[in-house]
Amino acid sequence: MDTARSTIYNLFRGEPSTYTRFSLAQHMEGDNSQVEMKLSNSEMDDEVGNSMGGHRDPRIMKPKHSPKNICFMIVCTLLIFLIGFLIGYLSYRGRMPTREQGCSNADSVSCGTTEELLSEDDSDTTLEAAQPVLEWKQLKELLKNKFLVSSFESRIRAFSANHEAGSEGDQRLALSVYNEFKNIGLDSVWNDEHYVKLQSLGSTPNKVTFLGSGIPEVIEVPKGYLAYSAAGQATGKLVYANYGREEDFKKLTSLDITVNGSVVIVRGGQISFAAKVANAQKVKAAAVLIYLDPADYNMPENTDVFGHVHLGTGDPYTPGFPSFNHTQFPPAQSSGLPSIPAQTITTNSARRLMSKMTGQPAPSEWKGTLSPPYNLGNDDNVQVKVEVNNEVAEKRILNVFGVVKGLIDPDHYVVIGAQRDSWGPGAAKSAVGTSLLVEMAKALSDLVVKDGYKPRRSIVFASWSAGDFGSVGATEWLEGYLSVLHLKAFAYINLDAAVLGSQTFKASASPMLYTLLGNTLKEVSSPLDSSKTLYQKLGADSWEKQTIVPMTMDDASYAFQAFSGIPSVSFSFTNDGDTYPYFGTKEDNLSNLNSRTGNRIDDIARAAANVAGQMVLRLTHDHQLSLDFDRYNGELFSFVLKINRFAKQLKKAGLTIKWLSSARGDFDRATETLKNNILNSDLNNAGICRAINERIMRVEYHFLSPYVSPKDTPFRHIFYGSGPHTLMSLLENLNLLNSTTTNLNMDVLRNQLALATWTIQGAANALSGDIWDIDNEF
């Protein structure tokens, strides 16, 4: 009986743990004993040899064919089989947790994880029982139907409230999201606590004062503010600088307008507030005033405006480090913090100031729709004093997480995130994303629990705090797990501001996600015309040109992409030819959002949920990760073509692009090799599939320059980052080779060229696989 039980047990739990049909003829490896049963219609051997190697009697006895003996033997055979099967089954069943048992404890192994499905050596194990049992078409329809019963507008209304990061309102909303995740029944729900330094209005109000030839005139005591502005006072002549772009300041220089020591007034739009202040600081302005011009922003002219001016993400006083309260930090601050005061003013206040300005008329393209003439200023008699008294305080913030655990590779996961905090109601900025996050968690969890979907990989849902201060919560989480996230998280999908209008669709993404996004747009119907897909509405084959926009630092995906090297995507439904005007104001409310969408918030939000949801399903359903590693070949080829224009100048300087071109070629060959490996591999084999996916998911990470510090230069990505290590910075320096007025530091150029070459070569080597598969002969 013990032998039978052992045989049956090994069929289920022995090595290898494949799922096979039970056979009474099965033998155990490493066991000298045997159980063998043979039934014959005519004769039956009545001899039983000694299983431990004893002497076998050569005599053969004729069986007795009495009915009694035959019945006895049949009953014994059936009884042995039944008892052995029951013991083996109960032993195996007792070792398998139910979904409730396996998923209720966050510390326990989730149901269907590799510990349960793989043997100790899974390199040649085919996981039949853990494959997704639902076909892709079924999954799409099930997900679509779940979103049909979701009321996104009611959730947006509930989440639209004043809840500045670190406030009691923010804490209450964090608890609400936490309870939602718990009630949904996610496999695990938890939060990360951070203590970050946030800046807000101080006890002494900020003030903008006009200093003319007469009595000083207080223009405004603003209620809005710019977080992370330098505190203090600055006085100078007033100069108008359009949007505050680099080209705008160059235009002022060409018009002999002196910015040095002046107070610059700029209108919002085109670039971030932080970039405007950084550009003004470069040309030595004394202070910056920012207003919303009616030509760009259609809203009440007394609207207070909020924002931040940290040219970076995360807590600027713990650059490169997580803001956990148990860590002792030396005094430090981000290089992206400005050293000059900056303040927002209302449109009315801007009109009053600009009506007092004289000097040259502004270029026609610089003129908005304020009633006074747009003059450039630069008049010593028109002086303005800017007082900023913002205070920095340490505040507790919470990031809230939930997870649906995968069955094959639970330690590999896609992260879906949304900002939770807001200076005002934040209908579009935070409430839309939070609503989508909760509804997607519910729908995807239901697919697993109720409909039998078996995701291969895990899905992590994240609600971030302090997003309005520059993705502080998300960045602190990335910094806290910097050493492991690139090995675990293979994609980030940002839900912030996913609904801003209804007329068109825009996205910023890693090239590795372009193909996935395009295929998803082919599957999702347009919310305005259900007879067409979004792909068709966006021009079909030309969808990328119509849809993809650059990823900027104020995009919530930017830190994932440029800091952590995780392929990321942000998207939004918006309106043609304009940007959402209400961010950072109390006008970002449900009424204005309804007006922007033609009172179709539910329809647009449902389409957004389907776009994000289908991307998640693809990333967790398919054997091979839906990350197009080949797309970076085009990016590298385009870059080398641009570099090639300077080949003659580089040759005169004793330099060559030969090695850079060779590195690009190695990356191209590595992608071709991996594609061939995939074609010739059995992706049903768990070990092989995992090894291939791990090579794919780390491609983005290897474009982070290993030659700069994440503390001093956090955005290390050579395509999307910021700093002298980037390919864009290299191109800017190469352009100086044609300049007759600027002296180029050739040592800096040599260093940039070498480090760019070896970063690309390193990415190629990593993609190639094992070191013995790499050919480094140039």
Residue, then its C-alpha position, 0 to 999 in steps of 0.5 A: m500500500d505504501t508503495a502504491r501511495s508513493t507511486i501516485y504521490n510521485l506522479f503529482r509532486g515528484e520530479p519533474s512535476t508534469y501533469t500526466r495521465f496515471s498509469l499503473a505501469q508507472h515506475m519510480e526513479g531511484d526506487n528498486s521496488q515495483v508494483e506491476m499488475k497484469l490482467s489476462n483473459s486466458e492465463m495469469d502468472d502466479e509467480v511473484g518474484n522477490s522485489m529485493g532481489g531474491h531467487r525466483d522459482p522457475r516453476i510455472m503453476k497453472p492458475k485455478h480458474s474457479p469463479k471464487n478465485i477470479c472474483f477475489m482477485i478482481v475485488c483485491t485489484l480494485l480495492i488496492f487501486l481505489i485505496g492507493f488513489l484516494i491516499g495519493y489524491l488526499s495527500y496531494r490535495g492537502r498540499m494545495p492551498t485554496r484561493e482563499q487560503g493562498c491569497s488571503n495572507a500577503d506573506s504566503v505563496s499566492c495560489g498558482t505561483t511557481e512554487e506550486l507549479l514548478s519542480e525544483d528544476d523547471s528548465d524542461t517543465t511544460l506548464e499545461a494546467a497553468q496556461p490562461v484558459l480563456e481565449w483572447k477574444q473572450l477576455k476582451e469581451l469580458l473586460k469590455n462588459k465589466f466596464l459597461v456597468s461601471s459609473f466613472e462619473s459618479r466615482i470622479r465626483a466622489f474623488s473630486a475634492n480639495h486634498e493637497a498632498g499630506s493634508e487630512g483630505d489626502q489621508r482620508l482619500a488614501l484610506s478610501v482607496y485602501n478600503e476599496f482595494k480590500n473590498i475588491g478582494l485583491d491578493s494583497v493590499w498595503n501602503d508605503e509611508h514617506y516623510v517628504k519636504l513639501q513647500s506651501l504658503g507661509s505665515t507671511p503672505n507673498k506679495v507683488t508690488f509695483l514701484g513707479s515714480g510715486i507711491p508703491e502700489v500692491i498689485e496682488v497678495p496671491k493665494g496661489y503659489l509655486a512650490y519649491s520657489a526660492a524664498g526671499q525678495a527681488t526687485g528689478k525692471l519688468v521685462y516681458a518674455n513670452y512663454g519663457r522658452e530658451e528661444d524667447f530669451k535668445k530673441l530678447t538678446s537679439l533685440d538688445i533687451t537686457v534680462n540680467g537683474s530684471v523681473v521677467i513676466v511670462r505667460g503659461g503654456q508650451i513648457s512647464f513652470a519649472a522650465k520657464v524659471a530655469n531658463a530665466q535663471k540661466v540668463k540671470a533674471a532676478a525673479v519670475l512672474i507667471y500668468l495665464d493669458p486669455a489667448d491660451y486659457n479661457m477661464p475667470e481672470n481672477t483665478d489663482v494658479f498653483g504649481h511647482v518649479h522643481l526641475g525634477t521629480g521627487d523630494p528635492y531635499t533627498p535627491g536619489f534617496p527615498s524619504f523614509n523616516h528611518t534614514q539619516f540624510p546629510p544636508a542635500q538638495s536637487s540641482g533642479l531647485p531654482s535660486i530665484p523667487a517665482q510666483t504666479i499672478t492672476t490674469n487681472s494682475a498681469r493686465r495691470l502690470m503690462s499696462k504700465m510697461t513701455g519699450q519696444p512692441a513685442p513681436s506679433e507672435w508673442k501677443g496674446t489677447l490682454s487689452p493693453p499693448y504687449n511691450l517688452g519693457n526694460d524700462d528703469n522707471v517700471q520696477v517691480k518687487v516680488e516677495v515670496n515667503n513660502e515655507v518648507a515642512e516635512k509631511r507624511i504621505l502614503n502610497v497605496f498598493g494592491v496586487v493581483k498575483g500572477l500564476i507563472d511569474p508572480d515576481h514579474y509585474v506591470v504597474i498601473g498608477a494614478q495620482r491621488d492628491s490635488w491643489g483644487p478639485g482635481a477632476a481631470k488631474s487626479a480624480v479621473g485617474t483614481s477612478l480608472l484605477v479602482e474600476m480597473a482593479k475591480a474588473l481585472s480581479d473579477l476576471v481572475v476570481k469569477d471568470g477563470y482568467k489565469p494571468r501569467r504575471s502580476i498586476v500592481f495597482a498604485s495610488w500615488s500622493a504628492g503628484d502635484f509637487g512633481s511625482v514625489g510619491a512615485t519617485e520616492w517609491l522608485e528610489g526606495y526599490l531602485s536596486v530591484l525594480h528593473l528586475k521585477a517591473f516590466a512596464y508602467i501604465n499611467l492613468d493621470a489625466a486620461v480624460l481631458g476631452s473627446q475629440t482625439f487621442k494623444a500618448s507619450a511612451s517608450p518605443m518598446l510600447y508603440t506596437l502594443l499601443g497600436n495593436t490595442l487601438k485596433e481593438v478599442s472602439s472610438p467613444l464618438d463612433s462605435s463603428k470605427t476603432l480608435y486606430q481607424k479614427l487616428g489615421a490607421d497606418s499613420w497613427e503614430k504621427q497623429t498620436i505620439v508626443p514627446m515625454t516630458m519631465d512633468d509627465a507622471s511616467y517620466a520618472f519610471q522611464a528616465f530614472s528607473g528604466i521601466p518602459s512606460v506609457s501615458f495617454s489621454f483623450t483630449n480636444d483638437g488644437d488645444t491643451y487642458p487649461y484648468f490644471g493647477t486651478k480650482e476650475d479643474n472641476l467636474s462641470n468644466l470636464n463635462s463641458r470639455t467632453g460634451n457631457r460624455i465623461d462615462d463614454i470617454a472614461r470607459a474607452a480609456a479603461n479599455v485601452a489601459g485594460q487591454m494593454v494589461l491583459r496583453l502584458t499578462h496573458d501572452h507567453q512572450l512579453s509584448l515589448d517591442f525591443d526591436r523598436y530601439n533599432g530605429e531610434l539608434f539608426s536615426f541618431v547615428l544618421k544625425i551624428n554622421r553629418f559631423a563626420k568630417q569635423l570629427k575627423k579633423a579633431g582626431l575623432t571618428i564615429k566608427w565605434l559608435s556605428s559599430a555599437r549600433g550594429d551590435f545592437d541590431r545583430a543582438t535583436e536579430t539573434l533574440k528574434n531567431n531564438i524566440l522563433n526556435s524556442d518552445l515558449n510553453n517551456a516555463g524556464i525558456c520563456r522566462a529567460i527570454n522575457e528577462r532579456i526583453m524586459r531589461v532592454e530599457y534599463h540598459f539605456l540608463s548610463p552606468y557612468v553617471s550617479p543616480k544621486d547627482t544625475p537621476f535621469r540617466h536614460i540616454f534618450y529621455g534623460s537630462g544631462p551631459h550623458t544624453l544623446m541630445s546633449l552630445l548632438e548639441n555639442l557637435n553643433l558647436l563644431n560649426s560655430t565660430t563664436t563658441n569655444l567647444n571643450m574637446d575633452v568633454l566631447r571625447n568623453q561624451l562620444a566614448l560614454a555614449t558608445w559604451t552605453i549602447q554597446g552595453a545594451a547590445n551585450a545585455l540583449s545578446g544573453d550570456i557572455w559566451d554569446i557576445d562577440n566584441e570584435f569590432 
